[in-house]
Amino acid sequence: MGIRSEAVLLNLGPYYSLPDVPGYSASAINHAIVWIPDLSLYADTTAGGVGFGYLPVAVMDRPVLLVGAGVLSRTARVQIDVDENGTANYAYRVEDAGFTAEIERNIFRRASRQRTQQIAGNRLLQTGLHGSAQLQTGDVAATDGPFATSMQGKVEHFVWTDGTSAVPTLTSFSGGMGSQVQAWLAEPVRTQPWACIGGNFDETLEITLPRFAQITDIPADTDVQNRFVAFSSRYVFDPAAHVLQIRRQLRASFGHQMCSSEEFAAMKDGLVRIERDLDAQIVVKAARPHGAAGAN
């Protein structure tokens, strides 16, 4: 097309630095991408399903690569309406922006209708819930811009009609804030550089409880601030409407896609506090029907 470009050589694998000794190790160089100087842009032209202007995760932050395009933004909202039988009717919507939008879009671009519903079922199971799931997507023919997916379905026995229930405070399903924090904490101790792609996450849960359910415990609000992450969670319960709303926000900025073991040690305590909040539950007790009395 007459666009000036140059080949760039790098390692596509576990090595994020090149050897100082020329010719050392044939595996040090095993991949080529393109540098477009007139646009000041790198492009991996062999990577399917990655929008122009973004780089696949596997080639980010290599010795020759720019990292400015590695920004992830994700907004999620979960709505759960629990009926008088304890069954939850849920609706979930998530919108990805940045390089992950095209990755997500490409998954569904290549998926059949049957495969799409299998993906929906798997994503529900990965949250620890068992129920039905129907999934819809945004325009899979587009090649840039944000990409949204939505899921609806039912989960039986979400709240037990007798006794006490522990209800998860899910503000997103698989791939959201919880998945990201789990990936950062995948190793309890790190001695080597590790992949640490930052991003912005904004998640909300709104759950309407049945009249028989009384909330006995709600997690406390949480704030975590350090030089790498800023996290907040807020829990608000409206007793008149029987609605609990949870809002979580996470901003992670590492300045690069490969963090050192020292940086992991500095952020670990904060990440553990965030994980604790993401795993929190509300405790719900079924109210005793009017007129019922305990045995003496």
N, C-alpha and C positions, 0 to 999 in steps of 0.2 A: 504493500500500500504506500510505499515511499516514506514511511515513518522511521526516522533514525533510531536504531536500537543496538545494544551491545549485549553479548552473552556474559553472564556472571556465573562463576563456578563456586560451589559450596558443598558442605556435607549435609546430606539428608539422613540424619540418624542421631545417635546419642551424643555426638561431639559438638560442642558449641564454641570450640576454638580450633584453629588450624596449627599444625606442628611447625616449630621454628626451623626444623631441619628440612631442606628441600628434598622432595622425593620420598619422604618417610611415610610409609603406610599407604598402600594403594586405595584403602577405603576412606582416606581423609577427604578426597574429592570424588563425589559420585552423583552430582545433580547439577543441572544448569537452569537458571531462570534468566529473565530479560531485564535490562536497565534501559529506560526510555529517557534520555537526558533532556529532551525538550520539554518533557512533562515533569521531570524530577520524580519519576515513578518507577518502582519495580513491579514486575508482573510475572507470576508463575503460569506460563501459557500452557502447561501440561496438566494443570489442576482443573478438573471439571467441577462445576457447581460452586465456583467462587466468583463473586461479582468483581468487575473491573474496578481497580482502585483499592482492593483488599488483597491480603496475602493469606494462604493457608497457615494454620497454627504451626505446622511442622517446619516451616521455613522462616518463621519470625525470629528476629533477634540473633541471626547468624552474623558472623564477622562483617559481612558486606551489606546487610539489609537495614533499611529504615524501619522504625517501629511505630511511626505516627499513625498508621492505619489500623493498629491493633486494639481499637476501642470497642468494647461490648456494652450495649445498653439493652436492658430487659425490663419490661413492665408487665406485671401479672396481677390478676384479680380473681379471687375465688369467692363464690356466693353459695352458701349451703342453707337449705330450708329443711328443717327436721320436722316431720309430721308427728301426729299423736301416737303412731305406732313405732316411733323411733327410727323410721326410714329417712335417709337423707337424700334429697333431690339437689344435685349440685350443678353449677355452671362455672366453667373455668375459661379464662381468656388470657393469652399471653402474646405480647408483641416484641419481637426481636428487631434491633437495629444494629448497624455495624456489620462486621464480617460474618457474624453468626446468622444474620438474616438470610443470606444466600445459601449457607450450608443447610439451614432448616428447610428453606424452600426447595432445594435440590433433592432432599430426602423424599418429599412428597411429590415432586415432579416425576420421580422415577418409580413411585409406588402405585400399584394397582388399588382399586377401591377396597378389595379384600385386605391387602397389605396395610392400607391406611387404618382400617379398623383394628387390625392386629397391633399396630403401633399404639393406638389409643388404649387398648386393653393392657398392654405392657406398661405404659406410662402410669396408668392407675395403680397397677400392682406394685410398681416401684415406690409408690407412696405408702404402701402397707395396707391399702384399702382393697376390698373385694366387692365388685359390683359391675354394673353395665357401663358402657362408654361409647359414645358416638362423637366423631371428630369431624370438624370442618376446617378448611384452610382458606387463606387469602389466595390471590392470583399466583398460581405456580408458573405462569408463562412470563411474568415479569423477570427482569434480570438485575434490578437494583431497587433500593428503597426498603422500608420496613416490611416485615412479614409477620402476619398474625395467624394463630391457630386458636380454635375454641373447642371445648369438650363439654358434653352434657351426659348425665346419667343418674343412676340411683345406687345407693349403698344401704343395704338392709342392716338393721341392728347397729346403726351408727351411735345411737343412744339407747341403752336398755331401759325398758319400761318399769323394771324393778331393780332395786339395788343401786350400785354406784357405777358410773362410767367415767373412763378417762378419754377425753376428746382431744384429738390432735389439733394443734394450732397451725394448720397448713396454710401458708400464704401463697404457695405455688406448688406445682407438681414436679415431676422429674425434669432436671435441667435448669431449675431456678436457683435461687440464692443458696438453698440447702445443699444442692449438688456441688456448687462452686466451692463452698466452705469445706465440704467433705474432701474435695480434691486437693485443696491446699493443705489439709490436715491428714492426708493419706499416709504419711510417715510420721511416727511420733518423734523421731529425731532425724535430722538431716545433716549429712556430712559433705554433700556434693551440691553443686548448683541444681536448681529445679525450676520447672516451668511455672510462672506466676503471672498469668494474663489478668489484668485488672478489668474493671468495668463498673457500670452504674446499674443498680437494681432498685426497683420500686414495687413493692408487693402489698396487697391488701386482702384480708379475709373478712367477710361479713357473714355471720352465722345467726340464723333465727332459730331459737330453741322452742320446743313445745311447752305448753303450760305446766305439764307435770314435772318438768325438769328444773331443778334448783341448782344454780351454780354455787358451790361451796369454796372453791379456790380458783383464783385467777393469777397468772404469773405477774410479777412486778415489771414495770417498764425497765428497759435496759438501754444504756448508752456506752459505747466503746469508741474511744478516740486515740489514735496514735498516728505516727507519721505515714503509715501505709493505708489504714482503713478508717472510715468513719461510719458507725452503725448506730441505728436507733430503732427501738420498737415501742409501740404505744398500744395499750389495751384499754378500751372504753366499753362499758356495759350499760345499756339502757334497760333498766328493770321493767319499765312500763311496756316497752315494745318487745322485751325478751330478746334483744339483739345485742350481740357482742361484735365489736369491730376491732381488728388488729391491723396496724400499719407498720411495715418494716421498710427501712431504707438502708442501703449499703453503697458506699462509694469506696472503691479500691483503686489506688494509684501507686504503682510500684516503680514507674519510670523506665521500666524495661520488661522483657518477657522472661528473663532468667534471673532469679534471685539467688543470693548466696545463703549458705548455711547460717551465717551470722544474722542475716536479715530475717530468716525464718525464726530463729531463737528470739529475736526482738519482738516479733508479731504474734508468736504462738499463744501467749496467755490471752491476748485479745481475741484471737480466732476461737479459742476454746470457750470463752464467754459467749461469743456469738452463736456457736454451735449449740450451747446449752439452751439459749433462748429459742433457737429454731426447733429444738426437740421438745420444747415445753408442751404441757398439756393443761387443759382446764378440767376440773373435777366437777362432775354433774351427778346429783343425787335425785332419784325419782321420789317425788313427794308422796306421802301416804294419803290415799283417798279419804275424803271426808267421811267421818263415821267409823273408820277403822280404828281398832285399838290393839295395842300390843298384848301378847299373852303374859299373864302373871305367874 
